[in-house]
Amino acid sequence: MPIYDYICDDCGHEFERQQKMSDGPVKTCPECGKPVRRVIGAVAGFVRGTSTPCASSPSPCKQLGRCDKRSCEVLER
């Protein structure tokens, strides 16, 4: 299942959700309840027996495993 990144423009909270492609986007921030937008990046994350997209192969930032940074597409800009 793909992992989608979201950001709240009101409070700045960033989070990700593992969702089916057929699921609708998350609409509200879990922190403040305001509207959020889905961040579209250059790298799509799919989970296949791992907990994060970076855990199965090198990411664009060359990080292996889980990291606490924003999604890798931010590092490519």
PQR file with spaces between the fields and no chain letter, atoms N, CA, C, O and H, PARSE charges and radii, in Angstrom:
ATOM       1  N    MET     1       0.841   -1.187    0.000 -0.4000 1.5000
ATOM       2  CA   MET     1       0.000    0.000    0.000 -0.0000 2.0000
ATOM       3  C    MET     1       0.882    1.243    0.000  0.5500 1.7000
ATOM       4  O    MET     1       1.923    1.261    0.656 -0.5500 1.4000
ATOM       5  N    PRO     2       0.485    2.262   -0.713 -0.5600 1.5000
ATOM       6  CA   PRO     2       1.280    3.487   -0.738  0.2800 2.0000
ATOM       7  C    PRO     2       1.221    4.242    0.586  0.5500 1.7000
ATOM       8  O    PRO     2       0.256    4.141    1.344 -0.5500 1.4000
ATOM       9  N    ILE     3       2.264    4.987    0.831 -0.4000 1.5000
ATOM      10  CA   ILE     3       2.324    5.872    1.992 -0.0000 2.0000
ATOM      11  C    ILE     3       2.214    7.293    1.459  0.5500 1.7000
ATOM      12  O    ILE     3       2.993    7.710    0.602 -0.5500 1.4000
ATOM      13  H    ILE     3       3.047    5.070    0.215  0.4000 1.0000
ATOM      14  N    TYR     4       1.238    8.028    1.974 -0.4000 1.5000
ATOM      15  CA   TYR     4       1.019    9.403    1.534 -0.0000 2.0000
ATOM      16  C    TYR     4       1.469   10.365    2.619  0.5500 1.7000
ATOM      17  O    TYR     4       1.224   10.131    3.802 -0.5500 1.4000
ATOM      18  H    TYR     4       0.605    7.689    2.670  0.4000 1.0000
ATOM      19  N    ASP     5       2.125   11.445    2.221 -0.4000 1.5000
ATOM      20  CA   ASP     5       2.566   12.490    3.141 -0.0000 2.0000
ATOM      21  C    ASP     5       1.549   13.617    3.128  0.5500 1.7000
ATOM      22  O    ASP     5       1.013   13.980    2.081 -0.5500 1.4000
ATOM      23  H    ASP     5       2.324   11.636    1.260  0.4000 1.0000
ATOM      24  N    TYR     6       1.294   14.164    4.307 -0.4000 1.5000
ATOM      25  CA   TYR     6       0.362   15.275    4.464 -0.0000 2.0000
ATOM      26  C    TYR     6       1.023   16.376    5.273  0.5500 1.7000
ATOM      27  O    TYR     6       1.923   16.123    6.074 -0.5500 1.4000
ATOM      28  H    TYR     6       1.729   13.870    5.157  0.4000 1.0000
ATOM      29  N    ILE     7       0.563   17.611    5.052 -0.4000 1.5000
ATOM      30  CA   ILE     7       1.035   18.737    5.837 -0.0000 2.0000
ATOM      31  C    ILE     7      -0.143   19.668    6.116  0.5500 1.7000
ATOM      32  O    ILE     7      -1.011   19.882    5.271 -0.5500 1.4000
ATOM      33  H    ILE     7      -0.167   17.818    4.401  0.4000 1.0000
ATOM      34  N    CYS     8      -0.139   20.205    7.319 -0.4000 1.5000
ATOM      35  CA   CYS     8      -1.162   21.177    7.703 -0.0000 2.0000
ATOM      36  C    CYS     8      -0.565   22.568    7.521  0.5500 1.7000
ATOM      37  O    CYS     8       0.450   22.899    8.134 -0.5500 1.4000
ATOM      38  H    CYS     8       0.566   20.031    8.005  0.4000 1.0000
ATOM      39  N    ASP     9      -1.192   23.373    6.685 -0.4000 1.5000
ATOM      40  CA   ASP     9      -0.687   24.727    6.454 -0.0000 2.0000
ATOM      41  C    ASP     9      -0.960   25.641    7.639  0.5500 1.7000
ATOM      42  O    ASP     9      -0.348   26.702    7.751 -0.5500 1.4000
ATOM      43  H    ASP     9      -2.016   23.105    6.188  0.4000 1.0000
ATOM      44  N    ASP    10      -1.872   25.246    8.525 -0.4000 1.5000
ATOM      45  CA   ASP    10      -2.211   26.078    9.674 -0.0000 2.0000
ATOM      46  C    ASP    10      -1.191   25.918   10.802  0.5500 1.7000
ATOM      47  O    ASP    10      -0.619   26.903   11.269 -0.5500 1.4000
ATOM      48  H    ASP    10      -2.370   24.383    8.433  0.4000 1.0000
ATOM      49  N    CYS    11      -0.961   24.664   11.242 -0.4000 1.5000
ATOM      50  CA   CYS    11      -0.058   24.448   12.377 -0.0000 2.0000
ATOM      51  C    CYS    11       1.297   23.870   11.965  0.5500 1.7000
ATOM      52  O    CYS    11       2.210   23.798   12.787 -0.5500 1.4000
ATOM      53  H    CYS    11      -1.425   23.864   10.862  0.4000 1.0000
ATOM      54  N    GLY    12       1.439   23.453   10.691 -0.4000 1.5000
ATOM      55  CA   GLY    12       2.705   22.942   10.206 -0.0000 2.0000
ATOM      56  C    GLY    12       2.965   21.475   10.505  0.5500 1.7000
ATOM      57  O    GLY    12       4.040   20.964   10.187 -0.5500 1.4000
ATOM      58  H    GLY    12       0.697   23.512   10.024  0.4000 1.0000
ATOM      59  N    HIS    13       2.007   20.790   11.106 -0.4000 1.5000
ATOM      60  CA   HIS    13       2.183   19.372   11.439 -0.0000 2.0000
ATOM      61  C    HIS    13       2.315   18.554   10.162  0.5500 1.7000
ATOM      62  O    HIS    13       1.529   18.705    9.227 -0.5500 1.4000
ATOM      63  H    HIS    13       1.135   21.205   11.364  0.4000 1.0000
ATOM      64  N    GLU    14       3.327   17.682   10.137 -0.4000 1.5000
ATOM      65  CA   GLU    14       3.547   16.791    8.994 -0.0000 2.0000
ATOM      66  C    GLU    14       3.348   15.364    9.464  0.5500 1.7000
ATOM      67  O    GLU    14       3.791   14.992   10.550 -0.5500 1.4000
ATOM      68  H    GLU    14       3.966   17.560   10.896  0.4000 1.0000
ATOM      69  N    PHE    15       2.678   14.563    8.639 -0.4000 1.5000
ATOM      70  CA   PHE    15       2.440   13.167    8.993 -0.0000 2.0000
ATOM      71  C    PHE    15       2.257   12.356    7.733  0.5500 1.7000
ATOM      72  O    PHE    15       2.046   12.900    6.650 -0.5500 1.4000
ATOM      73  H    PHE    15       2.319   14.865    7.756  0.4000 1.0000
ATOM      74  N    GLU    16       2.339   11.059    7.887 -0.4000 1.5000
ATOM      75  CA   GLU    16       2.130   10.166    6.749 -0.0000 2.0000
ATOM      76  C    GLU    16       1.079    9.129    7.111  0.5500 1.7000
ATOM      77  O    GLU    16       0.877    8.799    8.280 -0.5500 1.4000
ATOM      78  H    GLU    16       2.510   10.616    8.767  0.4000 1.0000
ATOM      79  N    ARG    17       0.418    8.626    6.081 -0.4000 1.5000
ATOM      80  CA   ARG    17      -0.610    7.605    6.255 -0.0000 2.0000
ATOM      81  C    ARG    17      -0.426    6.521    5.212  0.5500 1.7000
ATOM      82  O    ARG    17      -0.215    6.803    4.033 -0.5500 1.4000
ATOM      83  H    ARG    17       0.582    8.893    5.132  0.4000 1.0000
ATOM      84  N    GLN    18      -0.508    5.302    5.650 -0.4000 1.5000
ATOM      85  CA   GLN    18      -0.522    4.166    4.729 -0.0000 2.0000
ATOM      86  C    GLN    18      -1.974    3.951    4.358  0.5500 1.7000
ATOM      87  O    GLN    18      -2.809    3.680    5.221 -0.5500 1.4000
ATOM      88  H    GLN    18      -0.680    5.072    6.608  0.4000 1.0000
ATOM      89  N    GLN    19      -2.276    4.071    3.075 -0.4000 1.5000
ATOM      90  CA   GLN    19      -3.657    3.985    2.612 -0.0000 2.0000
ATOM      91  C    GLN    19      -3.736    3.177    1.320  0.5500 1.7000
ATOM      92  O    GLN    19      -2.773    3.091    0.557 -0.5500 1.4000
ATOM      93  H    GLN    19      -1.598    4.291    2.374  0.4000 1.0000
ATOM      94  N    LYS    20      -4.893    2.598    1.102 -0.4000 1.5000
ATOM      95  CA   LYS    20      -5.163    1.968   -0.186 -0.0000 2.0000
ATOM      96  C    LYS    20      -5.258    3.065   -1.235  0.5500 1.7000
ATOM      97  O    LYS    20      -5.623    4.201   -0.931 -0.5500 1.4000
ATOM      98  H    LYS    20      -5.675    2.668    1.722  0.4000 1.0000
ATOM      99  N    MET    21      -4.929    2.718   -2.462 -0.4000 1.5000
ATOM     100  CA   MET    21      -5.035    3.708   -3.534 -0.0000 2.0000
ATOM     101  C    MET    21      -6.478    4.164   -3.735  0.5500 1.7000
ATOM     102  O    MET    21      -6.722    5.271   -4.216 -0.5500 1.4000
ATOM     103  H    MET    21      -4.632    1.796   -2.709  0.4000 1.0000
ATOM     104  N    SER    22      -7.421    3.321   -3.371 -0.4000 1.5000
ATOM     105  CA   SER    22      -8.829    3.657   -3.541 -0.0000 2.0000
ATOM     106  C    SER    22      -9.382    4.515   -2.397  0.5500 1.7000
ATOM     107  O    SER    22     -10.487    5.046   -2.502 -0.5500 1.4000
ATOM     108  H    SER    22      -7.223    2.422   -2.981  0.4000 1.0000
ATOM     109  N    ASP    23      -8.612    4.655   -1.294 -0.4000 1.5000
ATOM     110  CA   ASP    23      -9.049    5.492   -0.172 -0.0000 2.0000
ATOM     111  C    ASP    23      -8.986    6.960   -0.553  0.5500 1.7000
ATOM     112  O    ASP    23      -8.115    7.379   -1.316 -0.5500 1.4000
ATOM     113  H    ASP    23      -7.713    4.223   -1.208  0.4000 1.0000
ATOM     114  N    GLY    24      -9.900    7.724   -0.024 -0.4000 1.5000
ATOM     115  CA   GLY    24      -9.860    9.169   -0.228 -0.0000 2.0000
ATOM     116  C    GLY    24      -8.762    9.792    0.615  0.5500 1.7000
ATOM     117  O    GLY    24      -8.290    9.170    1.567 -0.5500 1.4000
ATOM     118  H    GLY    24     -10.607    7.384    0.595  0.4000 1.0000
ATOM     119  N    PRO    25      -8.345   11.003    0.287 -0.5600 1.5000
ATOM     120  CA   PRO    25      -7.297   11.658    1.066  0.2800 2.0000
ATOM     121  C    PRO    25      -7.773   12.042    2.466  0.5500 1.7000
ATOM     122  O    PRO    25      -8.966   12.242    2.698 -0.5500 1.4000
ATOM     123  N    VAL    26      -6.815   12.139    3.396 -0.4000 1.5000
ATOM     124  CA   VAL    26      -7.108   12.642    4.736 -0.0000 2.0000
ATOM     125  C    VAL    26      -7.480   14.108    4.586  0.5500 1.7000
ATOM     126  O    VAL    26      -6.854   14.837    3.816 -0.5500 1.4000
ATOM     127  H    VAL    26      -5.847   11.976    3.207  0.4000 1.0000
ATOM     128  N    LYS    27      -8.490   14.537    5.313 -0.4000 1.5000
ATOM     129  CA   LYS    27      -8.977   15.907    5.148 -0.0000 2.0000
ATOM     130  C    LYS    27      -8.605   16.833    6.289  0.5500 1.7000
ATOM     131  O    LYS    27      -8.500   18.043    6.087 -0.5500 1.4000
ATOM     132  H    LYS    27      -8.999   13.945    5.938  0.4000 1.0000
ATOM     133  N    THR    28      -8.400   16.284    7.505 -0.4000 1.5000
ATOM     134  CA   THR    28      -8.135   17.147    8.650 -0.0000 2.0000
ATOM     135  C    THR    28      -6.873   16.736    9.398  0.5500 1.7000
ATOM     136  O    THR    28      -6.500   15.563    9.424 -0.5500 1.4000
ATOM     137  H    THR    28      -8.486   15.302    7.669  0.4000 1.0000
ATOM     138  N    CYS    29      -6.237   17.707    9.993 -0.4000 1.5000
ATOM     139  CA   CYS    29      -5.011   17.515   10.759 -0.0000 2.0000
ATOM     140  C    CYS    29      -5.334   16.823   12.080  0.5500 1.7000
ATOM     141  O    CYS    29      -6.256   17.239   12.782 -0.5500 1.4000
ATOM     142  H    CYS    29      -6.540   18.660    9.972  0.4000 1.0000
ATOM     143  N    PRO    30      -4.580   15.762   12.434 -0.5600 1.5000
ATOM     144  CA   PRO    30      -4.840   15.094   13.709  0.2800 2.0000
ATOM     145  C    PRO    30      -4.445   15.944   14.916  0.5500 1.7000
ATOM     146  O    PRO    30      -4.864   15.655   16.037 -0.5500 1.4000
ATOM     147  N    GLU    31      -3.644   16.990   14.700 -0.4000 1.5000
ATOM     148  CA   GLU    31      -3.204   17.850   15.794 -0.0000 2.0000
ATOM     149  C    GLU    31      -4.177   18.999   16.066  0.5500 1.7000
ATOM     150  O    GLU    31      -4.544   19.247   17.215 -0.5500 1.4000
ATOM     151  H    GLU    31      -3.303   17.225   13.790  0.4000 1.0000
ATOM     152  N    CYS    32      -4.596   19.699   15.004 -0.4000 1.5000
ATOM     153  CA   CYS    32      -5.411   20.897   15.217 -0.0000 2.0000
ATOM     154  C    CYS    32      -6.811   20.824   14.599  0.5500 1.7000
ATOM     155  O    CYS    32      -7.657   21.672   14.883 -0.5500 1.4000
ATOM     156  H    CYS    32      -4.298   19.497   14.071  0.4000 1.0000
ATOM     157  N    GLY    33      -7.061   19.812   13.753 -0.4000 1.5000
ATOM     158  CA   GLY    33      -8.379   19.654   13.149 -0.0000 2.0000
ATOM     159  C    GLY    33      -8.629   20.522   11.929  0.5500 1.7000
ATOM     160  O    GLY    33      -9.721   20.485   11.363 -0.5500 1.4000
ATOM     161  H    GLY    33      -6.374   19.123   13.522  0.4000 1.0000
ATOM     162  N    LYS    34      -7.643   21.301   11.512 -0.4000 1.5000
ATOM     163  CA   LYS    34      -7.785   22.151   10.324 -0.0000 2.0000
ATOM     164  C    LYS    34      -7.531   21.327    9.060  0.5500 1.7000
ATOM     165  O    LYS    34      -7.021   20.210    9.152 -0.5500 1.4000
ATOM     166  H    LYS    34      -6.755   21.332   11.971  0.4000 1.0000
ATOM     167  N    PRO    35      -7.875   21.856    7.884 -0.5600 1.5000
ATOM     168  CA   PRO    35      -7.647   21.123    6.638  0.2800 2.0000
ATOM     169  C    PRO    35      -6.163   20.880    6.358  0.5500 1.7000
ATOM     170  O    PRO    35      -5.310   21.702    6.695 -0.5500 1.4000
ATOM     171  N    VAL    36      -5.875   19.738    5.736 -0.4000 1.5000
ATOM     172  CA   VAL    36      -4.507   19.398    5.355 -0.0000 2.0000
ATOM     173  C    VAL    36      -4.443   19.200    3.848  0.5500 1.7000
ATOM     174  O    VAL    36      -5.470   19.067    3.183 -0.5500 1.4000
ATOM     175  H    VAL    36      -6.568   19.071    5.463  0.4000 1.0000
ATOM     176  N    ARG    37      -3.229   19.183    3.320 -0.4000 1.5000
ATOM     177  CA   ARG    37      -3.044   18.878    1.900 -0.0000 2.0000
ATOM     178  C    ARG    37      -2.054   17.734    1.786  0.5500 1.7000
ATOM     179  O    ARG    37      -1.138   17.584    2.595 -0.5500 1.4000
ATOM     180  H    ARG    37      -2.394   19.291    3.860  0.4000 1.0000
ATOM     181  N    ARG    38      -2.268   16.934    0.755 -0.4000 1.5000
ATOM     182  CA   ARG    38      -1.370   15.820    0.491 -0.0000 2.0000
ATOM     183  C    ARG    38      -0.176   16.343   -0.292  0.5500 1.7000
ATOM     184  O    ARG    38      -0.335   17.064   -1.277 -0.5500 1.4000
ATOM     185  H    ARG    38      -3.012   17.055    0.098  0.4000 1.0000
ATOM     186  N    VAL    39       1.016   15.977    0.150 -0.4000 1.5000
ATOM     187  CA   VAL    39       2.249   16.406   -0.491 -0.0000 2.0000
ATOM     188  C    VAL    39       2.625   15.354   -1.520  0.5500 1.7000
ATOM     189  O    VAL    39       2.802   14.182   -1.186 -0.5500 1.4000
ATOM     190  H    VAL    39       1.146   15.391    0.951  0.4000 1.0000
ATOM     191  N    ILE    40       2.745   15.772   -2.755 -0.4000 1.5000
ATOM     192  CA   ILE    40       3.114   14.864   -3.827 -0.0000 2.0000
ATOM     193  C    ILE    40       4.607   15.014   -4.059  0.5500 1.7000
ATOM     194  O    ILE    40       5.102   16.110   -4.323 -0.5500 1.4000
ATOM     195  H    ILE    40       2.602   16.724   -3.026  0.4000 1.0000
ATOM     196  N    GLY    41       5.318   13.896   -3.957 -0.4000 1.5000
ATOM     197  CA   GLY    41       6.769   13.935   -4.120 -0.0000 2.0000
ATOM     198  C    GLY    41       7.223   13.170   -5.335  0.5500 1.7000
ATOM     199  O    GLY    41       6.423   12.566   -6.050 -0.5500 1.4000
ATOM     200  H    GLY    41       4.915   13.006   -3.742  0.4000 1.0000
ATOM     201  N    ALA    42       8.513   13.206   -5.555 -0.4000 1.5000
ATOM     202  CA   ALA    42       9.107   12.517   -6.693 -0.0000 2.0000
ATOM     203  C    ALA    42       9.221   11.020   -6.454  0.5500 1.7000
ATOM     204  O    ALA    42       9.312   10.245   -7.406 -0.5500 1.4000
ATOM     205  H    ALA    42       9.162   13.696   -4.974  0.4000 1.0000
ATOM     206  N    VAL    43       9.217   10.608   -5.193 -0.4000 1.5000
ATOM     207  CA   VAL    43       9.397    9.200   -4.851 -0.0000 2.0000
ATOM     208  C    VAL    43       8.131    8.699   -4.172  0.5500 1.7000
ATOM     209  O    VAL    43       7.714    9.240   -3.147 -0.5500 1.4000
ATOM     210  H    VAL    43       9.143   11.237   -4.420  0.4000 1.0000
ATOM     211  N    ALA    44       7.522    7.672   -4.740 -0.4000 1.5000
ATOM     212  CA   ALA    44       6.340    7.073   -4.119 -0.0000 2.0000
ATOM     213  C    ALA    44       6.797    5.974   -3.184  0.5500 1.7000
ATOM     214  O    ALA    44       7.683    5.192   -3.529 -0.5500 1.4000
ATOM     215  H    ALA    44       7.860    7.232   -5.572  0.4000 1.0000
ATOM     216  N    GLY    45       6.205    5.908   -2.011 -0.4000 1.5000
ATOM     217  CA   GLY    45       6.562    4.866   -1.057 -0.0000 2.0000
ATOM     218  C    GLY    45       5.519    3.772   -1.035  0.5500 1.7000
ATOM     219  O    GLY    45       4.335    4.041   -0.835 -0.5500 1.4000
ATOM     220  H    GLY    45       5.485    6.544   -1.732  0.4000 1.0000
ATOM     221  N    PHE    46       5.949    2.546   -1.237 -0.4000 1.5000
ATOM     222  CA   PHE    46       5.061    1.404   -1.154 -0.0000 2.0000
ATOM     223  C    PHE    46       5.594    0.460   -0.099  0.5500 1.7000
ATOM     224  O    PHE    46       6.797    0.207   -0.028 -0.5500 1.4000
ATOM     225  H    PHE    46       6.912    2.327   -1.399  0.4000 1.0000
ATOM     226  N    VAL    47       4.701   -0.055    0.713 -0.4000 1.5000
ATOM     227  CA   VAL    47       5.097   -0.953    1.787 -0.0000 2.0000
ATOM     228  C    VAL    47       4.859   -2.388    1.339  0.5500 1.7000
ATOM     229  O    VAL    47       3.745   -2.770    0.981 -0.5500 1.4000
ATOM     230  H    VAL    47       3.724    0.150    0.655  0.4000 1.0000
ATOM     231  N    ARG    48       5.924   -3.166    1.368 -0.4000 1.5000
ATOM     232  CA   ARG    48       5.840   -4.589    1.042 -0.0000 2.0000
ATOM     233  C    ARG    48       6.653   -5.344    2.066  0.5500 1.7000
ATOM     234  O    ARG    48       7.812   -5.683    1.828 -0.5500 1.4000
ATOM     235  H    ARG    48       6.829   -2.856    1.659  0.4000 1.0000
ATOM     236  N    GLY    49       6.047   -5.606    3.199 -0.4000 1.5000
ATOM     237  CA   GLY    49       6.730   -6.347    4.247 -0.0000 2.0000
ATOM     238  C    GLY    49       7.691   -5.507    5.066  0.5500 1.7000
ATOM     239  O    GLY    49       8.455   -6.057    5.858 -0.5500 1.4000
ATOM     240  H    GLY    49       5.106   -5.332    3.393  0.4000 1.0000
ATOM     241  N    THR    50       7.678   -4.189    4.900 -0.4000 1.5000
ATOM     242  CA   THR    50       8.502   -3.305    5.706 -0.0000 2.0000
ATOM     243  C    THR    50       7.624   -2.205    6.262  0.5500 1.7000
ATOM     244  O    THR    50       6.490   -2.017    5.822 -0.5500 1.4000
ATOM     245  H    THR    50       7.057   -3.741    4.256  0.4000 1.0000
ATOM     246  N    SER    51       8.146   -1.489    7.220 -0.4000 1.5000
ATOM     247  CA   SER    51       7.333   -0.453    7.851 -0.0000 2.0000
ATOM     248  C    SER    51       7.516    0.923    7.222  0.5500 1.7000
ATOM     249  O    SER    51       6.691    1.810    7.444 -0.5500 1.4000
ATOM     250  H    SER    51       9.068   -1.641    7.578  0.4000 1.0000
ATOM     251  N    THR    52       8.582    1.124    6.440 -0.4000 1.5000
ATOM     252  CA   THR    52       8.802    2.426    5.817 -0.0000 2.0000
ATOM     253  C    THR    52       9.315    2.247    4.397  0.5500 1.7000
ATOM     254  O    THR    52       9.892    1.208    4.079 -0.5500 1.4000
ATOM     255  H    THR    52       9.252    0.404    6.259  0.4000 1.0000
ATOM     256  N    PRO    53       9.115    3.252    3.529 -0.5600 1.5000
ATOM     257  CA   PRO    53       9.616    3.117    2.171  0.2800 2.0000
ATOM     258  C    PRO    53      11.133    3.091    2.111  0.5500 1.7000
ATOM     259  O    PRO    53      11.691    2.494    1.190 -0.5500 1.4000
ATOM     260  N    CYS    54      11.815    3.711    3.053 -0.4000 1.5000
ATOM     261  CA   CYS    54      13.279    3.744    3.027 -0.0000 2.0000
ATOM     262  C    CYS    54      13.899    2.441    3.531  0.5500 1.7000
ATOM     263  O    CYS    54      15.085    2.202    3.305 -0.5500 1.4000
ATOM     264  H    CYS    54      11.361    4.196    3.801  0.4000 1.0000
ATOM     265  N    ALA    55      13.124    1.597    4.207 -0.4000 1.5000
ATOM     266  CA   ALA    55      13.685    0.396    4.821 -0.0000 2.0000
ATOM     267  C    ALA    55      14.059   -0.677    3.809  0.5500 1.7000
ATOM     268  O    ALA    55      14.927   -1.503    4.091 -0.5500 1.4000
ATOM     269  H    ALA    55      12.160    1.791    4.391  0.4000 1.0000
ATOM     270  N    SER    56      13.428   -0.689    2.639 -0.4000 1.5000
ATOM     271  CA   SER    56      13.668   -1.778    1.702 -0.0000 2.0000
ATOM     272  C    SER    56      14.736   -1.475    0.660  0.5500 1.7000
ATOM     273  O    SER    56      15.292   -2.405    0.075 -0.5500 1.4000
ATOM     274  H    SER    56      12.723   -0.018    2.410  0.4000 1.0000
ATOM     275  N    SER    57      15.037   -0.218    0.413 -0.4000 1.5000
ATOM     276  CA   SER    57      16.038    0.125   -0.587 -0.0000 2.0000
ATOM     277  C    SER    57      16.584    1.506   -0.284  0.5500 1.7000
ATOM     278  O    SER    57      15.964    2.257    0.470 -0.5500 1.4000
ATOM     279  H    SER    57      14.585    0.537    0.889  0.4000 1.0000
ATOM     280  N    PRO    58      17.733    1.862   -0.854 -0.5600 1.5000
ATOM     281  CA   PRO    58      18.263    3.205   -0.609  0.2800 2.0000
ATOM     282  C    PRO    58      17.300    4.269   -1.121  0.5500 1.7000
ATOM     283  O    PRO    58      16.756    4.148   -2.218 -0.5500 1.4000
ATOM     284  N    SER    59      17.099    5.281   -0.344 -0.4000 1.5000
ATOM     285  CA   SER    59      16.253    6.393   -0.743 -0.0000 2.0000
ATOM     286  C    SER    59      17.111    7.429   -1.461  0.5500 1.7000
ATOM     287  O    SER    59      18.335    7.294   -1.477 -0.5500 1.4000
ATOM     288  H    SER    59      17.541    5.379    0.548  0.4000 1.0000
ATOM     289  N    PRO    60      16.512    8.454   -2.054 -0.5600 1.5000
ATOM     290  CA   PRO    60      17.299    9.481   -2.733  0.2800 2.0000
ATOM     291  C    PRO    60      18.336   10.138   -1.816  0.5500 1.7000
ATOM     292  O    PRO    60      19.370   10.608   -2.290 -0.5500 1.4000
ATOM     293  N    CYS    61      18.068   10.171   -0.534 -0.4000 1.5000
ATOM     294  CA   CYS    61      19.032   10.772    0.397 -0.0000 2.0000
ATOM     295  C    CYS    61      20.054    9.746    0.866  0.5500 1.7000
ATOM     296  O    CYS    61      20.897   10.059    1.707 -0.5500 1.4000
ATOM     297  H    CYS    61      17.228    9.789   -0.149  0.4000 1.0000
ATOM     298  N    LYS    62      19.993    8.527    0.338 -0.4000 1.5000
ATOM     299  CA   LYS    62      20.908    7.427    0.651 -0.0000 2.0000
ATOM     300  C    LYS    62      20.759    6.907    2.081  0.5500 1.7000
ATOM     301  O    LYS    62      21.633    6.205    2.591 -0.5500 1.4000
ATOM     302  H    LYS    62      19.308    8.273   -0.344  0.4000 1.0000
ATOM     303  N    GLN    63      19.649    7.256    2.717 -0.4000 1.5000
ATOM     304  CA   GLN    63      19.364    6.785    4.070 -0.0000 2.0000
ATOM     305  C    GLN    63      18.759    5.393    3.989  0.5500 1.7000
ATOM     306  O    GLN    63      17.824    5.171    3.220 -0.5500 1.4000
ATOM     307  H    GLN    63      18.939    7.826    2.303  0.4000 1.0000
ATOM     308  N    LEU    64      19.269    4.467    4.755 -0.4000 1.5000
ATOM     309  CA   LEU    64      18.669    3.140    4.865 -0.0000 2.0000
ATOM     310  C    LEU    64      17.948    3.063    6.189  0.5500 1.7000
ATOM     311  O    LEU    64      18.501    3.449    7.219 -0.5500 1.4000
ATOM     312  H    LEU    64      20.030    4.647    5.380  0.4000 1.0000
ATOM     313  N    GLY    65      16.737    2.577    6.180 -0.4000 1.5000
ATOM     314  CA   GLY    65      15.962    2.450    7.410 -0.0000 2.0000
ATOM     315  C    GLY    65      15.182    3.708    7.723  0.5500 1.7000
ATOM     316  O    GLY    65      15.147    4.649    6.930 -0.5500 1.4000
ATOM     317  H    GLY    65      16.288    2.264    5.343  0.4000 1.0000
ATOM     318  N    ARG    66      14.566    3.714    8.867 -0.4000 1.5000
ATOM     319  CA   ARG    66      13.686    4.798    9.293 -0.0000 2.0000
ATOM     320  C    ARG    66      14.486    6.028    9.679  0.5500 1.7000
ATOM     321  O    ARG    66      15.516    5.927   10.345 -0.5500 1.4000
ATOM     322  H    ARG    66      14.594    2.949    9.511  0.4000 1.0000
ATOM     323  N    CYS    67      14.009    7.185    9.258 -0.4000 1.5000
ATOM     324  CA   CYS    67      14.614    8.438    9.697 -0.0000 2.0000
ATOM     325  C    CYS    67      13.499    9.374   10.149  0.5500 1.7000
ATOM     326  O    CYS    67      12.330    9.169    9.823 -0.5500 1.4000
ATOM     327  H    CYS    67      13.173    7.268    8.716  0.4000 1.0000
ATOM     328  N    ASP    68      13.868   10.388   10.892 -0.4000 1.5000
ATOM     329  CA   ASP    68      12.880   11.324   11.421 -0.0000 2.0000
ATOM     330  C    ASP    68      12.761   12.588   10.585  0.5500 1.7000
ATOM     331  O    ASP    68      12.116   13.552   10.998 -0.5500 1.4000
ATOM     332  H    ASP    68      14.818   10.555   11.157  0.4000 1.0000
ATOM     333  N    LYS    69      13.384   12.588    9.402 -0.4000 1.5000
ATOM     334  CA   LYS    69      13.326   13.755    8.533 -0.0000 2.0000
ATOM     335  C    LYS    69      12.050   13.727    7.706  0.5500 1.7000
ATOM     336  O    LYS    69      11.396   12.693    7.572 -0.5500 1.4000
ATOM     337  H    LYS    69      13.908   11.806    9.066  0.4000 1.0000
ATOM     338  N    ARG    70      11.712   14.892    7.154 -0.4000 1.5000
ATOM     339  CA   ARG    70      10.586   14.947    6.227 -0.0000 2.0000
ATOM     340  C    ARG    70      10.877   14.020    5.073  0.5500 1.7000
ATOM     341  O    ARG    70      12.017   13.598    4.879 -0.5500 1.4000
ATOM     342  H    ARG    70      12.244   15.732    7.262  0.4000 1.0000
ATOM     343  N    SER    71       9.876   13.706    4.324 -0.4000 1.5000
ATOM     344  CA   SER    71      10.021   12.761    3.234 -0.0000 2.0000
ATOM     345  C    SER    71      11.159   13.150    2.293  0.5500 1.7000
ATOM     346  O    SER    71      11.505   14.326    2.173 -0.5500 1.4000
ATOM     347  H    SER    71       8.950   14.049    4.482  0.4000 1.0000
ATOM     348  N    CYS    72      11.730   12.159    1.635 -0.4000 1.5000
ATOM     349  CA   CYS    72      12.940   12.318    0.836 -0.0000 2.0000
ATOM     350  C    CYS    72      12.799   13.327   -0.295  0.5500 1.7000
ATOM     351  O    CYS    72      13.800   13.910   -0.711 -0.5500 1.4000
ATOM     352  H    CYS    72      11.449   11.205    1.733  0.4000 1.0000
ATOM     353  N    GLU    73      11.593   13.553   -0.806 -0.4000 1.5000
ATOM     354  CA   GLU    73      11.471   14.472   -1.925 -0.0000 2.0000
ATOM     355  C    GLU    73      11.868   15.879   -1.533  0.5500 1.7000
ATOM     356  O    GLU    73      12.251   16.666   -2.398 -0.5500 1.4000
ATOM     357  H    GLU    73      10.780   13.079   -0.468  0.4000 1.0000
ATOM     358  N    VAL    74      11.788   16.221   -0.253 -0.4000 1.5000
ATOM     359  CA   VAL    74      12.205   17.555    0.200 -0.0000 2.0000
ATOM     360  C    VAL    74      13.708   17.718    0.010  0.5500 1.7000
ATOM     361  O    VAL    74      14.180   18.810   -0.306 -0.5500 1.4000
ATOM     362  H    VAL    74      11.477   15.582    0.449  0.4000 1.0000
ATOM     363  N    LEU    75      14.459   16.641    0.201 -0.4000 1.5000
ATOM     364  CA   LEU    75      15.904   16.688    0.074 -0.0000 2.0000
ATOM     365  C    LEU    75      16.356   16.827   -1.371  0.5500 1.7000
ATOM     366  O    LEU    75      17.487   17.241   -1.623 -0.5500 1.4000
ATOM     367  H    LEU    75      14.076   15.754    0.459  0.4000 1.0000
ATOM     368  N    GLU    76      15.498   16.489   -2.322 -0.4000 1.5000
ATOM     369  CA   GLU    76      15.868   16.562   -3.733 -0.0000 2.0000
ATOM     370  C    GLU    76      15.678   17.956   -4.318  0.5500 1.7000
ATOM     371  O    GLU    76      16.184   18.243   -5.403 -0.5500 1.4000
ATOM     372  H    GLU    76      14.579   16.152   -2.117  0.4000 1.0000
ATOM     373  N    ARG    77      14.966   18.811   -3.626 -0.4000 1.5000
ATOM     374  CA   ARG    77      14.672   20.151   -4.162 -0.0000 2.0000
ATOM     375  C    ARG    77      15.883   21.043   -4.135  0.5500 1.7000
ATOM     376  O    ARG    77      15.807   22.199   -4.549 -0.5500 1.4000
ATOM     377  H    ARG    77      14.555   18.577   -2.745  0.4000 1.0000
